[in-house]
């Protein structure tokens, strides 16, 4: 909440006046990746410059791991590959399996599971105007 749009002024935060804008906890750089090669380049860039690296899919992380002042953020949301293997053979498992890209969301895995009549387990959280989260809710 370090630099709110003009329509959301200080009253939204319980303040009398609008706070001054500052860089807060957001990454300095963001790479919208769509290939593995782009991820490799971004990781190398961060490593060579000793820059903190954060990775996110949709932008929300309840543990705040998707933010970081001065960091390089890799946004994986467009990595949507999803493959179903009816007869996967591994070291200790044989049977149906799936391979999912880093940008896949739970609702998309549910669609894949339904299509292939399998069960996948995942977690999902929604953010709406009715959710207060860590912010103070208006009465």
N, C-alpha and C positions, 0 to 999 in steps of 0.2 A: 504494500500500500504506500510505496514511497513517492509515487507520482500519479495521482488519480486524474482521470479526465475531468474537464471543467464541470460537467454535470454532477459529478460525485465529489463534493467539496468536503471540508473538515467536519461538517455536521454528521456525515456518514460514519466518521470515525469517533464521534463523540467529542470533537474539538470545536472550539469557537471559530477558528479560521483555518483556511486550507494550508496544510504543511508545505514547506518548500520541497521541490523535487531533488532527489539525489539518487545515486546509483543503487543503493540497497543491496540485496542479495542475489541479483540476477547475473547470469553468465555474460561475459564480455563478447563472446563469439558463439554463434549457433550454426551448425551444419545440418541442413535438411537432406539426409542421405537417402538414396534409393538403390545403391549397389554396395556390395562388400568392398570394392576398391575404394569407394568414398570413405567408408569407415576406416580402412587401413590408413588412408592419407590423413584423416582427422586425428587418429590415435598417434601417428608419427609426429604430426604437427605439435600436439600437446606434449608429447614426450621430449621432443627436441627443445622446446621452449619452457619446460618445467611448469606447465599450466595444468591446473586441476581439471579433471575430466568428469563430466556428468552425462548420464545417458537416460533418455526418457522416451516414452511412447506417446501418450496423449497429453502429457503436461502436468498431471496431478500425481503427487507422491505424498502420502500422509506422513512419511518419515522425513520429509524435506530433503530427500536425496537428489531431487531433480533441479535444485537451485544451488547456486554457489557464486558469490561475487568474484568476478574476474576469470571465471572458468570458461572452458570450451564445452558447449553442450552438443551432443549428438542426438538429433531427433530421428527416431527410428520408425515413426508412424507409417511411412509409406512402404515399409518392408512387409508386404502382405502375402508372401508365398505360403502356400499350405498344400501339403501332399499327404495323401492317404496310402498306406501300404497294407493291403489285405493279408499278405503272408510274410511279414517281417521275420527275419531270423537273426537273433543276437546270441551273445554268450550265455545268458541265463534266461532269455525270454524268446518265445516263438509265438506269433499271432499278429493280430491287427495292431497297427501303430500309426502315428501321425508325426509329421515334421512341420513345425510352424515357424514363420518368420517373426522377427522381434517386434514388428508392428501389429501383429494380430491381437485383437481384443476378444474378450470372453464371448461376446455375442456372436462373433464370427466363428469361434471354435464350436459353439453350440449349433450353428448352422451346418458346419462340416460333420459334426457327430450325427445330427438328424439325417443328413443325406446318406451316410454310410451305416446307419443303425448301430452306432457304437456309443459308449458313455465316456465323456471327458469331464474331468473335474477342474474347476477354476473359480476364481473369486472376482467380484466386480463391485465397484462402488459408484454411485451416481451423485453428481453435484447438482443441486437445484436451488432456486431462490428460497426454498423452505428450509434448506440445510444451514445451520449456524456454524458448524465446524468449530474452529478455535476463536472465531470472531463473536463479539457480543451481539445477540439478537435484539432486534427492535421490539419493544413491547407491543 
